[in-house]
Amino acid sequence: MVDEEYQIGRRFYKKRDYNRAFRQFLRAAEKGHTEAQCTIGVMYAAGHGVAKNYNEAFNCCKKAAEGGDALAQSLLGKMYDEGKGVLQDYNEAIKWLTKSANQGQTSAQCNLGLMYAKGEGVLRDYKEALKWFSKAAEKGESDAQYNLGLMYYYGRGVPQDYNEAFNLIKKAAEQGDALAQCILGNLYCDGHGILQNYTEALKWWEKASEKGDTNARCNIGLRYYEGEGVTKNYVEAYKWFLLADADNKDVAEIKEELSTKMTPSQIAEAEKLAKEFFAKRGKEKANDGNSPSLK
């Protein structure tokens, strides 16, 4: 009966009927159903069917985590890591992420790898980070594939290997990870782990730019500015620089330099194209473009 209530909640949730889903999950959660408790925690964190409340999200996930639910343990560890709904506590984060990771939860394995790579709550240990990233990457976790790829790129915990870095980052990029798509473009542009190919570089940067990656937009702008892989085009270059991070001083300097080589009508055309780009996508949350870095 309890599981049936949970399954009914899932059906409502899939239909995005969050209010009815929440009520069903709550009935199951009150009877000790750990997956329902965890799901309610997620709904509180997202504000689905209920007002957003990280404290309630934490409490619900903690109940489920203490009951052995691997996903709840992963979420609880992340909340301790980020200080959402509870005071930040790296030791507690490590404890719960480890419990979840040992149950095979890939998100926990990836986040645990991050904490070892950054030295949060533990001494920095690239070998341990490599172990957890590898476990998650083998199961197709895109963040883990990306992070593991960077470790091979920089030679952290493993001998530097551009070929392996390329293969792992490509897997993440093919799953739609914007940061991985941007870095894959960089690898094609620089010829690291693969033959240099500006066409492929532009393709992956364009995919990343669609998701708001400002580094990718800057890279596209540079190619049009310098005429590498494309015909030199100052209007296109200026457009992409406008679409990149407005607070980035390097981008601002390049844009200023480029503007001295353009006519007012060319600048106006670039500004028009940039506005059209944003208008088609609506309000977007841009990636800050601080790649490549672990995430």
C-alpha positions, 0 to 999 in steps of 0.5 A: 500500500505504501509503495502504491502511494509512492508510485501514484505520486511518481505518475503525477510527478511525471505529468508535472502535477506537482501538488498532487504528487507532493500529497501522495509522496507525503502520505508514503513518507509519513509511513517511512518510505525512504524514496518518498522522503527523498523525493519530498526533499527534492521537491522542497529544494526545487519548489515543486508543489510546495514553497522552496525550503532548503531546511525542509529539504535537508530534514527530509533527505536526512530521514531518508539517508538515515534509512539507507537511501543512496540518493538521499545520502548523496543529496545530503552530502551535497547539502552539507558540502554547499551549506544548503539547509544546514551549516556547511560541514565538509566532514559530514559531507564526506561521511554521507557521500562515502556511504552513498558512493559505496552503494554505487550512486554515481552522483556521490562518487563524482562529488566525492572525487571532487572533494578529494581533488580539491582537498575539502574535508580531507587532504587533497588526494588525486589518486582517491579522486581518480578512483571515484571519478573512474567508478562514476565515469564507467557508468556514464556519469558525464560530470565524472567523465569531464573531471576525469578527462581534465585529470588526464589533461593536466596529469593529476594523479595519472601521467598526462595523456591528451588522448585519454583526456580527449576520449573522456571529454568527448563522451561527456560532450556527446551527452550535452555537457556544455563545459565539456563541449567547450573544452572539446572545441579547445582540444580540436583547436589546439590539436591535443589528443586529436588532429587539429580541426577548426571545423570540429572546434567551431561545431562544439563551441557552437553547441556549448554557446547554445547552452550559455557557455561564454568561453565558447562564444569568446572562442568563436569570436576569436576565430572570426576575428583572426580568420582561423577555420572561417572567413575573417568577419568582424561583424560576426566576431563582434557579435560573439564578443557581445554574447560572451561575458560582459564582465570579462576584462580580456573580452572587453579589451579585444572588443574595444580593439576590434571596434577601432577596425569597424564602421559604425554601421558594422557595429550596429549590425553586430549589435542587432545580431546579438540581440536576435540571438538572445531574443530567440533563446529568451532569458538564459543563465550563462555559464561563467566561462571559467573552464577548464576546471573541475566541477 
